[in-house]
Amino acid sequence: MNIGVINESSKIENRAGLSPSGVSLLTEEGHTVYVQAGAGLKAGYTNEEYADLGAKIVFTKDEVFGRSDIVLNISPLNEEESKLVKTDQILFGFHHLAVARKNIVEGLLKKNVTIVGYEIIQKDDETLPFIEGLSEVAGQMCLTISGHYLQTSQGGQGIIIGGVVSVPPATAVIIGSGVLARSAIKSLLGAGAHTIALGRFMDRLRELEEMTSGRLVTLFASHYNLARMTKIADILIGAVLRPGERAPIMVTREMVKEMKKGSLIIDLAIDQGGCIETSRPTTLEQPTFIEEGIIHYCVPNITSAVSRTSTKVLSNLVAPCLLEIGEFGIEKILKKNLALTRGLYIYKGKIARKSIAERYGLEYRDPLASLKV
């Protein structure tokens, strides 16, 4: 099986589709891995490291797509990259088709591709292994980001997160109750922030309270409670996830207007459109903007800032999937591995996720019905 790793640095993406260790796992089993020159440089991996562990270094994106059965990407394919995709190719990566351009989706459908989205691969217990892996990273990053942007020199309120004797800690309000929220809660609570979580799943809120031995304040995420809590937030983190769908708007512009000037919003749902009305995508080069007097940090590929750690996480998750496909073939694995089947956006040129088909007015086909018996 031929596997390709593209260089995504032109999209301000620092992570790589595979680490050298992941390459070695695949090449040791007889697979060929084509790595575009420079693909791992921003994650700290040289072309020589990949080559030493069996990768074939190629110099253009065209070569990667042209030679590979499966192509690994991190950020969603842009229009130029989607034109390089071959007929019947399999694509693994963060595709976020819920917020993609319709013309890109339609172009890929015509090529009879199969697309697996890391963000929607889901186990029987409803956990999202790829999202959970990177959520642990993103949640920890919230602490660093908050500490930096609350400083006076960054336009923040000039406060520290944990407080000191006679001065209370910062108040962190986190919207969401999944793994992304959980990781942010652990980091901020551990740093001494007064931490409040709002969610709509009572069982998850109960788990969060138990995890923190009652130190976390939990509330149901009603409009009323959201309006109250945003007013007191020094740090507001949007950590709402609906796999494969656009994130719902939880915090309105009117709520943002009522926030304390110089407070910070981190919208971790921005990859899927954002859950705060005033959010818009930013980049690691220019990560923030000020709207209604509030600092907004809305970087879609947030874990790209710690590219080496994130590359290792993703590589450790995708390499076993690729080994299974190489041994048994994509059809057998999809029938056997339902987590991977749930990760299908497109299967052999047909939309495999009903919400995406409805969004674009395209034909939906149940992937399990499409698989050969």
N, C-alpha and C positions, 0 to 999 in steps of 0.2 A: 504494500500500500504506500502511496506517495502522499506525504503531508507537507503543507507549506506554511511558513511563518512570514508574514509581511512586515515591512518596516513602516510604522505608523507615525514616525516623528513629525511628518508634515502636518499632522492633525493635532499637534500639541499633545501627543500621547507618549508618555514615558515608559509604559509597561510593554513587555514583550509577550507574545503568544505562548512561548515555551521557554523554560530555563534550560541551560546546558544539561542539567541533570535529567530533565524531562526528555530531552533529545536522546540521551544515552539509553533510557528505558526503552524507547521505540526502536532505535537502531540495533540494539542488542537482540531484538526479536525479528530482525530482518527487514524492518520498514525503512524507507528512504525519507529523510527529512530535508527539505529545501528551506534554507533560512536566507532571507534577503539581507544583503550586507548592511550592517549598522542597526539591525532590528533590536539588538539587545544593549546597545551602547549606553542609552539613558538609564538602563537598569543595572549598569555596571558590568555587562558581559561583552567581551570582545568577540570579533569574528573567529579568532584563533581558538577561543575556548569552545565555541560551538563546533568548529571543524575537528578539534582534537577528540571530541566525543561522538564523531560520526556524521555530523551535518554536512550537507553540500551547500556551500555559499554561492548564491547567485546574486546578480547585481541590479536586476530590475524587478519591479512588481509584476510586470508582464510575464517574466519567467516563472515566478512563483505560481501565479494562477494557471499559466500554460502547462506546467508540469505536474500539478498536484490533483489528487482525487479529493482531498480534504484541505481546506484553507482555514487557518486560525487567525482571527482578527480580534482586537480588543474593542475599540470604539466602532460604532456603526459605520458601515461602508458608505463612502460618499459617492457622488454621481460618477466620478471618474473611475473609481475602483469597481463599482457595480458593472461598468461596461467591460471590465477585464474578466469577469466571471465566466467560466466555461459552461456549456450545456451539461446538465446532470451533475454538477459539482455539489459537494457538501460543504456548508459553511458553519463553523462554530465561532461564537463570539457574543459580545453584548450588542444586540441588534436593535432593541427598543423600537420594534415596528409600530407600536401604538403611537409614536410621535414622529415616524419617518415620513418622507415625502411620498405621495402616492405614485408618482412617476417612477421612482426607484423600485418600489414594491412591484409594480406592474412589469417593469423591465426584468426583474429577477424571476417572476413567475413564467415569463416567456421562455426562460432558459431551463425550465424544468428542474430548478435547483431544490435542494433540501437545506433548510436553515434551522439550526438549533441555537436557541437563545440561552446563554448562561443564566440570565436573570429569571427565567421561568422553569428551569429544571427543578422538579419538585418530587420529593419522596412521598411514600404512602402516608407518613405521619405529618404531611404538609410542610415539612421543613424544606428550605431552599438552599442546598449546599453551597452553591457558588456565591449567592448573596450573603449567606451567613459567614462564609470565610472572609469576604471583603468587608462585611459589616463590622466584624471585630476590629479590623484595621481602621475603618472610617470613624467608628465610635470613639476609639482612643485618640484619633486626630482632633476630635471636637475640643478636647481639653487644651491642646496646643494652640489651636486656632483662636479659641475664646480668650486665653491668656494674652495672646498677642494683640488682638484687635480691641480689647477693652482698655488698652493703654492710651494715655492722653495723646501720645505722639501719633497714634493711628486714628485719632478722631473719636475714640471711645470715651467712656465715662471716667476713666482714670481709676479703676478699681481692680483689686485682685480677687481671684475666685474664692479662696478659702476664708477670707477675712482674718482679722487679728484680734487680740484682746481689746475689748470695748468697741470694736467695729464689726458689724455683722457681715456674713459672707454674701457673695453674689447669689442672686436667685436665677436658677436655670429651669426653664419650662420646656419640656420635651413632649412633642405631639407624636403619639404612636406607642405601640406596646410589643412590637416584634423584636427580632434579634438586633436590628440596627439601633432601635431605641434602648434596648437592654445594655448594649455595649457603651453607648453614650452615658447612660445613667451610672453605670459602674465607674466610669472615668471621672465624671463630674462630682458624683457623691463621694468618691474616694479622695478627691481634692478638697472636700469640705464645703462644696456649694449647697445651698438650700435648694433641693431638687424636687420638682413637681412633674409628674407624668400624667398625660391625658390620653385615654384610649377608649375604644368602643367594644372591647372584648373583656368582659368581667373576669373570666378565668385567667387571662394573661395579666391583667392588673393585679389579681390576687397573687400570681406567681412572682411578680416583680416586688410586691410588698414582702413576701416571704423571703425572697432572695436578699433583700436589703434589711431584714430583721425589723421592718416597720419604720426605717429611717426615711424612706421615700414617701412623699405625699402623692396619693393617686386620686384622680377625678375622672368622671365620665366626660368624654369629649363632646359635650353639647355646645351649641352656639353661645349660650349664656356663660358657661364655664370658660370657654376659650376667650371670650371678650374680657372676663375678669382677670384671668391669669396673664394674658398678654400685657395688661397694664402694669403688672408688677415685675415682669421679666427683665433681667439684665441680659440674659442669653435666651434666645428662643430657637429651638431646634425642631425642624420639620422632618420627621422620620416615618412618614406614612408610605406604605408600599402596597400596591395592588398588582400582583404579578401579571405582566403582559398587558396592563391597561394604563391609561393616563392617570396620574395621581389626582385625587380630588382636592379642590381648593378648601382648605380648612380654616385659614386665617385670611380675612378680608382686608382690603385697603383701609377701611374704617377702623379696624382693630389696630393695624400698624400705626395709624395716625395717633392713637392713644398711648402708644408705647413711650417709654422714657427716651429722650433724645440721647444719642450716643450709645444706645444699647445695640446688641448684635443679633442678627438673624443668620442662622446657618440652615439653608434649605437642602437637606440631603436627598430630597425627592426630585431634585431638578433634572436628573437623568430622564425622568418620566413626566416632565412638564412642570414639576414643582407643586407644592401644596400650600404655598403662600401667594396671594394675589399679586403682590408687588415684586415677586422674584422674576429674574430673567437670567439666562445662562451667562456665566463669566468664564474666565480661563485662569490657569495657574499663573500666567504672566500678569494678568490684571484681575485678581480674584474677587474684588469687592466693588461695590458702588453704594452711594447713599441715596435713599429714597425716603421721603417723609421724615428726614432727620435720623434715619436708622441705618446702620451699616449692614449691608447684605453680602453674605458670602455664599455664592451659588455656582460652585464649580462642578460640572457634571462628572468629570472623571477624577473625583477628589483623591482616591487612593493612588492616582498616578504620581502624586507628590512624594510618595514613599514607594517608588517603582520597583525596587529590588524585592522588598517584602511581598508586595502585591503580585509580582510575577511568579514568585515561588508558590504562593497560595494557589493561583490559577493553574499553574503547571501541575502541581500535585493533584489537583482535582480533575483536570482534563486528560492527563496521560493515561490513567486506567480506563477511561471511556474509549480512548482511541485504540488501546490494546485489545479491548473486547471486540470492537468493530473490525479490527484487523484479523482477529481469529475466527469470528463467526459471520461477519457481514452485517451491514446496517439493518436489513430486514429482520433477521433473527434477533438481533440485540434489541430492536424497538419492541418486538413482541415479548421479550423476556424482561427488559429493563423499562418499566413503566415510568420511572422518574425521567428518563431520557425522552420517552414518548411525550410526556407532558411538556417537555422543553421544545417541542416542534412549533415553529411559526409557519413553516412551509414544508410540505412533504411532496417531493416529485412534482413540483409546479402547481400544487393546490394549497390554498390557505388551510392550515390545520388548526387554527384557533378561531373560534366563533366570534369573539369580540373584535378581532382584527378584520375579519370578513365584513362584519356589520359596519365597522368604522369607515371602510373604504367602498362599501357597496360591491364587494367581490364575492365570488362563489366560495363556499366553505365545504370542506370534505373531511369527515372524521378520519384521522390518520390510521386508526386501528382497522377501519373498514377497507382502507386502501392497501393494507399489507396483504401480501399473498399468503394463503393458508399453507 
